[in-house]
Amino acid sequence: MTMKTPDADHPITITPADGRVIVTVAGRVVADTRNALSLKEASYPAVHYIPRTDVDMSLLARTEHRTYCPYKGDCSYYSIPVGGERAANAVWTYEDAYPAVAAIKDHLAFYPSRVDAIEIKAL
């Protein structure tokens, strides 16, 4: 697999998220952080990556699902069992992120359509 580096044609920026990010599923707070990172890749919507230390990992179950991004590396997934079928593979992480996006290592991201809410509250 070929590693690609972000450039003018496919930019990736990582900045501190503006505010507190709270993720809920089935009435449970799965993540609550003031330390999220906002990753903006090319024309895609920004994605919030939350430090593992601010995620209730006891609510997650690792799955066998895997994907690959030439800009970020190998991607692993978790489901959120309390959320039922909708929350299958709802969480992803780049545990060995490529150097250009090394800041997202030890962070998790959530699919908005597979959780109840991803709220961003002003600090």
N, C-alpha and C positions, 0 to 999 in steps of 0.2 A: 504494500500500500504506500502510496506516495504522500509525503508530507508537503503541504502547501503553506506558504507564508502570506499573511494578509498584505494587500498592497492597494494601490489606488483603484483598481478594478474590483477588488473584493475587500473593502476595509472592515476591520474589527476593532472596536474600541471598548475598553472596560473602565468604568468609572464607579465611584461610590454611589449607591442608590440614594435618591433624594427622599429621605423619610424612613419611617418604620414599616417593615413589610410583615404582614400577618397572613398565614395560609391556614384555612379551616376546611375540614372534611367531616361530614356527619356530626356537626356540632362540636367537634374537637379541634383545638388549636394544634396543628401539626408543626408549625414553624412560627417564630416570633423573633424578629431581629431588627437591630438598628445598624447592622453591619453588612447588609446585602450589597452585592455588586451588580451593576447594570451593564449587560453585554449587548452591544449594538453591532449586528453583523449585516453588512451590505444593505439591502433594502428590506430585510426582515424586521418585524417589531422587536423592540428591546426585550430582553429576558432577564429576570432577576435571579441571581445565583445567591443562595443563602448558605452561610457557614454551617457545617454539620453540627457544630457545638450549639447552634440555635434551632436545631430540628429535633423533635421528639422521635429519635430513631426507633424506639420501642413500638411505634405505630406503623413502621415500614417493614416490608418483606422483600428481600432481594429476589429478583426473577432471573430467568435464563436469557431474557431478551438482551440483545446486543446490537449496536449500530456503530458505524464509523463515519467520522467527518475528517476530510483531508486537512482542515484547518485547526481542528481541536483534538483529534485522536480517537481512541476507542471509548465508546460510551456504554455505561452499565445502567440498569434500570431497577426501580423498586415499585412495588404496588403498595397501596394503602388499604389493607383488608377491611377496616371499618367503613370504607366508602363503597364497598361492594364492587360489582363488575365494572362500573364506570371508572373506578380508580385503579384499574389494572395498568401497570407500567406508567403510572402517573408522574413518576419522579425520575429524573435522569442526572447522571454525574459523569464527569471526566476525571477518573481517579488518577490518571497519569497524563494529564493535559500536556499538549505540545508547548514548547517554550514561549511561543508568541501569546499564548493565553494561560500561562502558568498561574496567574492570579486566581483562576476558578478552581484550581485543585482544592480538594477538601470542601467543596461547595455543592449544593444540590439545587436543581431547578424543577419547577412544577408546571405541568400542562394546565392552563386555566380551565379548559373544558373538562378536566378530569378531577377537579377539586370543587368545593362549594364556592370558595372565594379566595382571591389574592388581593388583600387590601393594602394600600399604601397610605399611611397617615403621616401628615406633616409633623415634624419634630418641634 
